[in-house]
Amino acid sequence: MNAEIGIIGGSGLYDMAELTDRREVTLDTPFGAPSGPYVLGTLRGRKLAFLARHGAGHRISPSELNFRANIFGMKTLGVGSILSASAVGSLKEELKPLDIVVPDQFIDRTRGRISTFFGRGLVAHIAFAHPVCGTLAGVAAAAGDAVGATVHRGGTYVCMEGPQFSTLAESRLYRSWGADVIGMTNLQEAKLAREAEICYTTIALVTDYDCWHPDHDAVTVDMVIATLLQNAKTAQQLIAKAVAHVPAERTCTCATALASAIITRPDAIPDVLKRELAPLIGKYVQ
């Protein structure tokens, strides 16, 4: 076991400044290569694995991300909890740029993304009514409060395909649904983390208002980049504060999500899948 907590850094967050005893690990997985090497190290006494979601130099678009490889890599490194930082647009006036939202729900507006480790002869249906770990979300929100950020607990994250941003009609539709923020990446991570029995929470960093807002057209690229940089600094402070409070022993249902989810009879599961998915299903299927 090389790490206990995973950090996925989104737009603007490409490193963890306080991480010590660093070493890079390049992994291959049954699903291909992750976004880049995992940076292993120690932060506030906890063993971490950091992954830049979009790769070095931000070269991988949301639709091109190999979500399965990214989460499977975390699992093979021993990670039990993932804090995922993500830049988002705000769908509500009260959620201002530089605020942090710790959502507890998702709406899927993506198309054709692979969001499961299963199939090819192995069927499993996880419970996903509550798509983030409540315990971990509470830790993240409390850490945000502790570092002086404006934190909003709960809310709905619309995960859109991209890479284009919303049309005005779409933005108004999402607001009519009562959604809070919009991004392009976190739903697939949350689904796969649950299948891997990893606790997961999103740290949604508001960069600007989505196009519904009357001031949206006045936002420049320079303004967004400046907000991204400030958000990244806040995210690093929040994560550094949070890791000390991530439970070492997990008692939440995330840790046993597959216990009653595998439907396929063990003797009907292809042997190749038993080998490939051993980090996920090995304790349930021999």
ROTIGU-749957 format. One record per residue: residue in three letters; x negated, y negated, z of N, C-alpha, C in turn. Coordinates in steps of 0.1 Angstrom, whole numbers, padded with zeros to 4 digits, always signed. Layout:
<seses>
ALAXYZXYZXYZ ...
</seses>
This chain:
<seses>
MET-0008+0012+0000+0000+0000+0000-0009-0012+0000 ASN-0007-0021-0010-0015-0033-0011-0008-0046-0007 ALA+0005-0046-0007+0012-0058-0004+0025-0054+0003 GLU+0031-0064+0011+0044-0061+0017+0054-0072+0013 ILE+0050-0083+0008+0058-0094+0004+0054-0098-0010 GLY+0064-0099-0019+0061-0104-0033+0066-0118-0035 ILE+0058-0126-0042+0062-0139-0046+0062-0140-0061 ILE+0074-0144-0067+0075-0147-0081+0075-0162-0083 GLY+0066-0167-0090+0065-0182-0092+0071-0185-0105 GLY+0080-0195-0105+0086-0199-0118+0080-0212-0123 SER+0087-0219-0131+0082-0231-0138+0076-0241-0128 GLY+0063-0244-0129+0056-0253-0121+0048-0246-0110 LEU+0052-0234-0106+0046-0227-0095+0038-0215-0101 TYR+0025-0218-0103+0017-0208-0110+0006-0202-0101 ASP+0006-0206-0088-0004-0201-0079+0001-0204-0065 MET-0005-0197-0055-0003-0200-0041-0016-0205-0035 ALA-0016-0218-0032-0029-0224-0028-0035-0218-0015 GLU-0027-0214-0006-0032-0209+0007-0036-0195+0007 LEU-0034-0188-0004-0037-0174-0004-0052-0171-0003 THR-0056-0163+0007-0070-0160+0009-0073-0145+0006 ASP-0085-0141+0006-0090-0128+0002-0084-0123-0011 ARG-0084-0131-0021-0078-0129-0033-0085-0118-0042 ARG-0076-0110-0048-0081-0102-0059-0070-0100-0069 GLU-0073-0098-0081-0063-0096-0092-0062-0081-0095 VAL-0050-0077-0097-0047-0063-0101-0039-0064-0114 THR-0043-0057-0124-0036-0056-0136-0029-0042-0137 LEU-0016-0041-0139-0009-0029-0138-0003-0026-0152 ASP-0001-0013-0154+0007-0009-0165+0019-0001-0159 THR+0030-0001-0165+0042+0005-0159+0049+0014-0170 PRO+0058+0022-0166+0066+0030-0177+0074+0021-0186 PHE+0075+0008-0182+0083-0002-0190+0074-0012-0197 GLY+0061-0010-0197+0052-0019-0204+0044-0028-0194 ALA+0039-0038-0199+0030-0047-0190+0039-0058-0184 PRO+0036-0061-0171+0042-0073-0165+0037-0086-0171 SER+0042-0097-0166+0039-0110-0171+0024-0114-0171 GLY+0017-0107-0162+0002-0110-0160-0003-0102-0148 PRO-0015-0105-0144-0020-0098-0133-0013-0102-0120 TYR-0012-0094-0110-0007-0097-0097-0019-0102-0089 VAL-0017-0113-0082-0028-0118-0073-0025-0114-0059 LEU-0033-0105-0054-0031-0100-0040-0040-0108-0031 GLY-0034-0110-0019-0042-0117-0009-0034-0118+0004 THR-0039-0126+0013-0033-0128+0026-0028-0142+0028 LEU-0016-0143+0034-0010-0157+0036-0004-0156+0050 ARG-0009-0164+0059-0004-0165+0073-0003-0151+0079 GLY-0013-0143+0076-0014-0130+0082-0006-0119+0076 ARG+0001-0122+0065+0009-0112+0057+0002-0109+0044 LYS+0003-0096+0040-0002-0092+0027+0008-0095+0016 LEU+0003-0103+0006+0012-0108-0005+0007-0103-0018 ALA+0017-0103-0028+0014-0101-0042+0021-0112-0049 PHE+0014-0121-0056+0019-0132-0064+0019-0129-0079 LEU+0030-0132-0085+0031-0131-0100+0037-0143-0106 ALA+0030-0149-0116+0035-0160-0123+0045-0155-0133 ARG+0057-0158-0132+0068-0152-0140+0065-0154-0155 HIS+0061-0166-0159+0060-0169-0173+0046-0167-0178 GLY+0037-0161-0170+0023-0158-0175+0014-0171-0174 ALA+0001-0168-0176-0008-0179-0175-0005-0189-0187 GLY-0005-0202-0183-0002-0212-0193+0013-0213-0197 HIS+0022-0206-0190+0036-0206-0192+0039-0203-0207 ARG+0035-0191-0211+0036-0187-0225+0048-0177-0228 ILE+0055-0172-0218+0065-0162-0220+0079-0169-0217 SER+0088-0169-0227+0101-0175-0226+0110-0166-0217 PRO+0121-0172-0212+0130-0163-0203+0135-0151-0211 SER+0138-0152-0223+0143-0141-0231+0133-0130-0234 GLU+0120-0134-0233+0109-0124-0236+0104-0118-0223 LEU+0108-0122-0212+0103-0116-0199+0105-0101-0198 ASN+0095-0094-0194+0097-0080-0191+0100-0078-0176 PHE+0113-0080-0173+0118-0080-0160+0115-0067-0153 ARG+0117-0056-0160+0116-0043-0154+0101-0040-0150 ALA+0092-0044-0159+0078-0042-0156+0074-0051-0143 ASN+0079-0063-0143+0075-0072-0132+0080-0067-0119 ILE+0092-0062-0118+0097-0056-0105+0092-0043-0102 PHE+0090-0034-0112+0084-0021-0110+0070-0022-0105 GLY+0062-0032-0110+0049-0035-0105+0049-0039-0090 MET+0058-0047-0086+0060-0051-0072+0062-0038-0064 LYS+0071-0030-0069+0074-0017-0061+0062-0009-0059 THR+0054-0007-0070+0043+0002-0069+0032-0004-0060 LEU+0032-0017-0058+0022-0023-0049+0026-0022-0034 GLY+0039-0017-0032+0043-0016-0018+0052-0027-0013 VAL+0056-0036-0022+0064-0048-0018+0078-0043-0014 GLY+0082-0049-0002+0096-0046+0003+0105-0058+0002 SER+0099-0070+0001+0107-0082+0000+0101-0092-0010 ILE+0110-0098-0018+0105-0107-0028+0112-0121-0026 LEU+0104-0131-0026+0108-0145-0026+0106-0150-0040 SER+0116-0154-0047+0115-0158-0061+0118-0173-0062 ALA+0108-0181-0067+0110-0195-0069+0114-0197-0083 SER+0124-0206-0085+0129-0208-0099+0134-0223-0100 ALA+0130-0229-0111+0135-0242-0115+0149-0241-0120 VAL+0158-0250-0115+0172-0249-0120+0177-0263-0122 GLY+0188-0264-0130+0196-0276-0132+0207-0276-0122 SER+0211-0288-0118+0223-0289-0109+0236-0291-0116 LEU+0246-0284-0111+0259-0286-0116+0269-0293-0107 LYS+0263-0299-0096+0271-0306-0087+0263-0319-0083 GLU+0271-0330-0081+0265-0343-0078+0257-0342-0065 GLU+0262-0335-0055+0255-0334-0042+0242-0326-0042 LEU+0240-0318-0052+0227-0311-0053+0218-0319-0062 LYS+0209-0326-0055+0201-0336-0062+0187-0331-0066 PRO+0181-0337-0076+0167-0333-0079+0158-0334-0067 LEU+0150-0323-0065+0141-0321-0054+0148-0314-0042 ASP+0161-0312-0043+0168-0304-0033+0165-0289-0036 ILE+0167-0281-0026+0165-0266-0027+0179-0259-0024 VAL+0182-0250-0033+0194-0242-0031+0190-0228-0029 VAL+0196-0221-0019+0194-0207-0017+0207-0200-0020 PRO+0209-0196-0033+0222-0191-0037+0225-0177-0032 ASP+0238-0174-0031+0241-0160-0027+0250-0153-0037 GLN+0252-0159-0049+0260-0153-0060+0254-0157-0073 PHE+0257-0148-0083+0252-0151-0097+0264-0149-0107 ILE+0263-0156-0118+0272-0153-0129+0263-0151-0141 ASP+0265-0140-0148+0257-0136-0160+0262-0142-0173 ARG+0254-0150-0179+0257-0155-0192+0245-0152-0202 THR+0238-0141-0199+0227-0137-0208+0233-0127-0218 ARG+0225-0124-0228+0229-0115-0239+0218-0105-0242 GLY+0221-0092-0240+0212-0081-0245+0199-0079-0236 ARG+0199-0085-0225+0187-0082-0216+0189-0069-0209 ILE+0178-0062-0208+0178-0049-0200+0177-0052-0186 SER+0187-0048-0178+0188-0052-0164+0188-0040-0154 THR+0184-0028-0159+0184-0016-0151+0172-0007-0154 PHE+0167+0000-0144+0157+0010-0146+0163+0023-0151 PHE+0176+0024-0151+0182+0037-0153+0188+0039-0167 GLY+0193+0051-0171+0197+0054-0184+0188+0065-0189 ARG+0189+0069-0201+0180+0079-0207+0182+0093-0200 GLY+0193+0095-0194+0196+0108-0188+0197+0107-0173 LEU+0196+0095-0167+0197+0093-0153+0207+0081-0150 VAL+0218+0084-0144+0228+0073-0141+0228+0070-0127 ALA+0228+0057-0124+0229+0052-0110+0237+0039-0110 HIS+0245+0037-0100+0254+0025-0099+0252+0019-0085 ILE+0244+0009-0084+0242+0002-0071+0253-0007-0068 ALA+0255-0009-0055+0264-0020-0051+0258-0033-0053 PHE+0265-0043-0058+0259-0056-0061+0269-0067-0058 ALA+0279-0065-0050+0288-0076-0046+0281-0087-0040 HIS+0270-0084-0032+0262-0094-0025+0248-0093-0031 PRO+0245-0100-0041+0233-0098-0049+0220-0102-0043 VAL+0220-0110-0032+0207-0113-0026+0207-0107-0012 CYS+0196-0106-0006+0195-0101+0008+0198-0113+0017 GLY+0209-0111+0025+0213-0121+0034+0202-0125+0045 THR+0195-0114+0049+0184-0117+0059+0173-0125+0053 LEU+0169-0121+0041+0158-0129+0035+0162-0143+0031 ALA+0174-0144+0026+0179-0157+0023+0179-0167+0035 GLY+0183-0161+0046+0183-0169+0058+0169-0174+0062 VAL+0159-0165+0060+0145-0168+0063+0140-0179+0054 ALA+0144-0178+0041+0140-0189+0031+0146-0202+0035 ALA+0159-0202+0038+0166-0215+0041+0160-0221+0053 ALA+0158-0213+0064+0152-0219+0076+0138-0224+0074 ALA+0130-0218+0065+0117-0223+0062+0118-0236+0055 GLY+0128-0237+0046+0129-0250+0039+0133-0261+0048 ASP+0142-0258+0058+0145-0268+0068+0133-0272+0076 ALA+0125-0262+0079+0113-0265+0088+0102-0274+0081 VAL+0102-0273+0068+0092-0282+0061+0098-0295+0056 GLY+0110-0298+0060+0116-0311+0057+0123-0312+0044 ALA+0126-0301+0037+0133-0301+0025+0148-0302+0027 THR+0155-0307+0017+0169-0307+0018+0174-0294+0012 VAL+0179-0286+0021+0183-0272+0017+0198-0270+0017 HIS+0203-0263+0007+0217-0260+0006+0218-0245+0007 ARG+0225-0240+0017+0226-0225+0019+0239-0220+0012 GLY+0237-0210+0003+0248-0204-0004+0250-0212-0017 GLY+0258-0205-0026+0261-0212-0039+0260-0201-0050 THR+0264-0205-0062+0264-0197-0073+0254-0201-0084 TYR+0246-0192-0088+0236-0195-0099+0241-0189-0112 VAL+0243-0198-0122+0246-0193-0135+0233-0189-0142 CYS+0232-0177-0147+0220-0173-0154+0224-0173-0169 MET+0218-0182-0176+0221-0183-0191+0209-0178-0199 GLU+0212-0175-0212+0202-0169-0220+0190-0179-0223 GLY+0193-0191-0228+0183-0199-0232+0177-0194-0245 PRO+0165-0200-0250+0157-0210-0243+0164-0224-0244 GLN+0174-0226-0252+0181-0239-0253+0188-0241-0240 PHE+0190-0254-0237+0199-0257-0225+0213-0257-0229 SER+0222-0259-0220+0237-0258-0223+0242-0268-0232 THR+0252-0265-0239+0260-0276-0246+0268-0283-0235 LEU+0274-0294-0238+0282-0302-0229+0294-0294-0225 ALA+0300-0287-0235+0312-0279-0232+0309-0268-0222 GLU+0298-0261-0224+0294-0250-0215+0291-0256-0201 SER+0284-0267-0200+0281-0273-0187+0294-0276-0179 ARG+0304-0282-0187+0317-0285-0180+0324-0272-0176 LEU+0323-0262-0184+0329-0249-0181+0324-0243-0168 TYR+0310-0243-0167+0304-0238-0155+0308-0246-0142 ARG+0309-0259-0144+0314-0267-0133+0328-0264-0129 SER+0337-0261-0139+0351-0257-0136+0352-0244-0129 TRP+0342-0236-0131+0341-0223-0123+0337-0225-0109 GLY+0332-0236-0105+0327-0239-0092+0312-0235-0090 ALA+0305-0232-0101+0291-0229-0100+0283-0241-0095 ASP+0271-0237-0090+0263-0248-0083+0250-0251-0091 VAL+0243-0241-0096+0230-0244-0103+0230-0235-0115 ILE+0221-0238-0125+0220-0230-0137+0205-0228-0140 GLY+0201-0216-0143+0188-0212-0146+0188-0201-0157 MET+0176-0196-0160+0175-0186-0171+0168-0173-0167 THR+0166-0170-0154+0157-0159-0151+0162-0150-0139 ASN+0168-0155-0129+0169-0148-0116+0178-0136-0115 LEU+0189-0135-0124+0198-0125-0122+0192-0111-0125 GLN+0185-0110-0136+0178-0097-0139+0169-0093-0128 GLU+0161-0102-0122+0152-0099-0111+0160-0093-0099 ALA+0171-0100-0096+0179-0096-0085+0185-0082-0087 LYS+0190-0079-0099+0196-0065-0101+0185-0055-0100 LEU+0173-0057-0106+0163-0047-0106+0157-0046-0092 ALA+0156-0057-0085+0150-0055-0071+0160-0047-0063 ARG+0173-0048-0064+0182-0040-0057+0181-0025-0061 GLU+0179-0023-0074+0177-0009-0078+0164-0003-0072 ALA+0154-0012-0070+0142-0007-0065+0141-0008-0049 GLU+0153-0011-0043+0154-0011-0029+0145-0022-0023 ILE+0143-0033-0030+0135-0044-0025+0145-0056-0021 CYS+0143-0061-0009+0150-0073-0006+0146-0085-0015 TYR+0156-0093-0019+0154-0103-0029+0162-0116-0025 THR+0155-0127-0027+0162-0140-0026+0156-0150-0035 THR+0165-0159-0040+0161-0170-0049+0159-0183-0041 ILE+0148-0189-0044+0145-0203-0039+0147-0212-0052 ALA+0159-0218-0053+0162-0225-0065+0159-0240-0063 LEU+0149-0245-0071+0144-0258-0070+0150-0267-0081 VAL+0158-0277-0076+0165-0285-0086+0156-0295-0092 THR+0155-0295-0106+0147-0304-0113+0154-0316-0118 ASP+0167-0314-0122+0175-0325-0128+0189-0320-0128 TYR+0198-0329-0132+0212-0325-0134+0214-0319-0148 ASP+0223-0310-0149+0226-0304-0162+0233-0315-0171 CYS+0236-0312-0183+0240-0322-0192+0254-0328-0190 TRP+0261-0322-0180+0274-0328-0177+0273-0342-0170 HIS+0261-0345-0164+0260-0357-0156+0258-0369-0166 PRO+0265-0380-0162+0264-0392-0171+0250-0397-0173 ASP+0241-0395-0163+0227-0400-0164+0218-0390-0171 HIS+0223-0379-0175+0214-0368-0180+0205-0373-0192 ASP+0211-0381-0201+0203-0385-0213+0192-0394-0210 ALA+0192-0400-0198+0181-0409-0194+0169-0402-0188 VAL+0170-0388-0186+0160-0380-0180+0149-0378-0191 THR+0137-0381-0188+0126-0378-0198+0118-0366-0194 VAL+0110-0361-0203+0101-0350-0200+0092-0353-0189 ASP+0086-0365-0189+0077-0369-0178+0084-0368-0165 MET+0096-0372-0164+0104-0372-0151+0105-0358-0147 VAL+0109-0349-0156+0111-0335-0152+0098-0329-0147 ILE+0087-0331-0154+0074-0326-0150+0070-0331-0137 ALA+0072-0344-0134+0069-0349-0121+0077-0342-0110 THR+0090-0339-0113+0098-0332-0103+0094-0318-0101 LEU+0090-0311-0112+0085-0298-0112+0073-0297-0102 LEU+0063-0307-0104+0051-0306-0096+0054-0309-0081 GLN+0064-0318-0078+0068-0320-0064+0075-0308-0059 ASN+0083-0302-0067+0090-0289-0063+0081-0278-0060 ALA+0070-0277-0068+0060-0266-0066+0053-0268-0053 LYS+0050-0280-0050+0044-0283-0037+0053-0279-0025 THR+0065-0283-0026+0075-0279-0016+0077-0264-0015 ALA+0077-0258-0026+0079-0243-0026+0067-0236-0020 GLN+0055-0241-0022+0043-0235-0015+0044-0237+0000 GLN+0049-0248+0004+0050-0251+0019+0061-0242+0025 LEU+0072-0241+0017+0083-0232+0022+0079-0218+0023 ILE+0073-0213+0013+0069-0199+0012+0059-0196+0023 ALA+0049-0205+0025+0039-0203+0036+0046-0202+0050 LYS+0056-0210+0051+0063-0210+0064+0072-0197+0065 ALA+0077-0193+0054+0087-0182+0054+0080-0168+0057 VAL+0069-0166+0051+0063-0153+0052+0061-0147+0066 ALA+0058-0156+0075+0056-0151+0089+0069-0146+0095 HIS+0080-0150+0089+0093-0146+0095+0100-0135+0087 VAL+0094-0130+0076+0100-0119+0068+0099-0107+0077 PRO+0110-0100+0079+0109-0088+0088+0100-0077+0083 ALA+0091-0072+0091+0082-0061+0088+0090-0048+0086 GLU+0100-0047+0095+0109-0035+0095+0122-0040+0089 ARG+0127-0034+0078+0139-0038+0072+0151-0029+0077 THR+0161-0036+0082+0173-0028+0086+0185-0032+0077 CYS+0183-0040+0067+0194-0043+0058+0197-0032+0048 THR+0209-0033+0041+0213-0022+0032+0204-0022+0019 CYS+0197-0033+0017+0188-0033+0005+0179-0022+0005 ALA+0174-0018+0017+0163-0008+0018+0168+0006+0015 THR+0182+0008+0014+0187+0021+0011+0197+0020+0000 ALA+0196+0011-0010+0206+0008-0020+0208+0020-0029 LEU+0198+0029-0031+0200+0040-0040+0205+0053-0033 ALA+0207+0052-0020+0210+0064-0012+0223+0071-0018 SER+0233+0063-0021+0245+0069-0026+0248+0064-0040 ALA+0238+0059-0048+0240+0053-0061+0237+0063-0073 ILE+0229+0073-0070+0225+0082-0081+0236+0092-0084 ILE+0242+0091-0096+0253+0100-0099+0249+0113-0106 THR+0238+0113-0113+0234+0124-0121+0229+0135-0111 ARG+0233+0148-0114+0228+0159-0106+0213+0160-0107 PRO+0206+0162-0096+0191+0163-0097+0186+0173-0107 ASP+0193+0184-0109+0188+0194-0119+0190+0190-0133 ALA+0198+0179-0135+0201+0174-0149+0192+0162-0153 ILE+0185+0157-0143+0176+0146-0146+0163+0151-0153 PRO+0160+0145-0165+0148+0149-0172+0136+0148-0163 ASP+0127+0158-0164+0115+0158-0156+0106+0145-0158 VAL+0106+0141-0171+0098+0129-0174+0103+0117-0166 LEU+0116+0116-0164+0121+0105-0156+0118+0106-0141 LYS+0118+0119-0137+0115+0121-0123+0100+0116-0120 ARG+0092+0119-0130+0078+0114-0128+0076+0099-0129 GLU+0082+0094-0140+0081+0079-0142+0087+0071-0131 LEU+0098+0075-0126+0106+0067-0116+0103+0072-0102 ALA+0093+0080-0100+0090+0085-0086+0090+0074-0076 PRO+0083+0062-0079+0083+0051-0069+0097+0046-0064 LEU+0107+0048-0073+0120+0044-0070+0129+0055-0064 ILE+0128+0067-0071+0138+0077-0067+0132+0089-0060 GLY+0119+0089-0058+0112+0100-0052+0117+0105-0039 LYS+0122+0096-0031+0127+0101-0018+0141+0107-0018 TYR+0147+0105-0030+0161+0111-0032+0161+0123-0041 VAL+0152+0123-0051+0152+0133-0061+0138+0140-0062 GLN+0138+0153-0061+0125+0160-0061+0124+0167-0075 
</seses>
